[in-house]
């Protein structure tokens, strides 16, 4: 089977994660990389021999698909040119553009006939994949994400990006339910810690808590159903279920240990499949719009601090 020629713009920590996976992926051929800091490439060249392109346009011409791993604020510098070139796109980070911009991006991507996938690696995590199969009629969903200060201090958008990712996951878990009300509490003016409560029209409610001032990372999703409580821990890849028995008053615990799999590998395979089979890609720009609309409206309210839980 012919491999897809893929290239990467931006070879920081995120770009390196994709480079490592692509070198062993049978669906892709990594033809080159580009970065505005050529010194980032020296160690990579010695270890792998991957071609470095000083000119991003020349790199675009050499591939079938591009993975853009630049910082969030620099994505637009490359995005529109790549779309117009007709090359497929995997965005390594969610975009934080205004809603009219996202609709415009969706329109020109559709007109260009390309596949455009937004990276939401958590949705490919085996913990989340398994959790989705276990969730039937959620009554309450709690998402808690703590990011260590050391890892977040160089990313001023980490709260906004995390909020967007968590809303995307929540919408997948709650499926077709429509949102009825959103309330929030922003404890720090600079978006260091945010709590959000979302109520759906079917009676389901959810709580999202994001903290970038923690001393350690953690990420859990807890789902309460009529007779079952499911706790999914994304970092240690474990799911615990607590089920109330019909004949007993106590709670039974069932631990599920999940094997190590690579979420980025699954994401790349899904991207390749959408291109090779000409199918809709998971986390497309169109799918991304609904979560963005919710997040964008919420962030506007947080910025003016007019509502609280």
RABELCOR-V592873 format. One record per helix or strand of 3 or more residues. SS is the DSSP state (hx for helix, st for strand). FROM is the first residue (numbers start at 0). LEN is the number of residues. If there is no record, write none. Layout:
# RABELCOR-V592873
SS,FROM,LEN + SS,FROM,LEN
This chain:
# RABELCOR-V592873
st,3,6 + hx,12,10 + st,27,7 + hx,37,11 + hx,55,6 + st,64,4 + hx,71,14 + st,87,4 + hx,98,14 + st,115,3 + hx,120,4 + hx,125,9 + st,139,9 + hx,148,4 + hx,157,17 + st,178,8 + st,192,8 + st,204,10 + st,217,7 + st,227,6 + st,237,7 + st,250,7 + hx,262,14 + hx,284,20
